[in-house]
Amino acid sequence: MFQKLFKYCLFIWAAFAFAGCENTTQTNGKVVAEVGTRKLYLSDVSAVIPNNLGQADSTVMADDYIRKWVRHELVLQKAEDNLSGSLKDVSRELEEYRNSLIIFRYKNELMAQRMDTTVSDEEILQYYTQNTENFKLNKPIVKAAFIKIPADFANPDLLKEMTSDTSREGINGLRDYCLQYAKGFDIFTDRWTDLDLVLKNVPVSIENPEYFLRRNQFIEHTDSTAYYLVAIHDYKLKNEQAPVEYVSDNIKSLILNRRKIEFLRELENNIYKEAENKKSFKIYNTDTNETE
């Protein structure tokens, strides 16, 4: 929600800036708002309204945009009237921002072209082995199967028997059964999943997951509409060592981030060495005004 609001506000701010630049030269068109000498034209508002919005939503968004534009211009006008010339001079900040943005884009372009983004299973395992203490679980995880069957059709004993068969034939048979009869299901007997994510599918509350997992193979619940079953095939508890396959994506990101840092450091060093060899820059001694 916050990210959507932030993106919307950023979009509106950019639109205000664009509209401000545009209406300094525009001399025709219908004016929908005016603050001092600055005008907002209908074409400016139309440009920020998505084409797929209905009439009512378009009207609401247009009215909101116009009111925000007026507020923005009023604050800007007050700032222009009250700030000194030095405080209104943002040329240095704009230049610094431009330079940072160009460098950022250049580095990203080079990384996309030259940096190796392939991370092998061997690299992941090596990183995991060398940093095992960094990979402790902060929550219980399970390998399990979840099924939700209409209450008047459920056969708990049969379902428990089917979910206990982890052979290829058993898993395929369970999947076929669920596709035909289940209201919802997920079979993750071959991959680790957070227990709290599994429990979101079952209307039950487990106060002490660790105690429960040590003593139960099944989580089941029945209400007026459905029978819920979670068959637990394996589990690991909080603070235990995380399996490498559970943290492999995280490790891959860590390896790529380290690789990125090394790539950028080498890039800057190479640029510096190239310029140094070509004598493309000078550094002056501030005391003698001579080059070092």
Summary of the structure (lengths in Angstrom):
residues: 292
radius of gyration: 30.9
end to end distance: 55.0
largest distance: 93.8
contacts: 690
relative contact order: 0.09
helix: 57%
strand: 17%
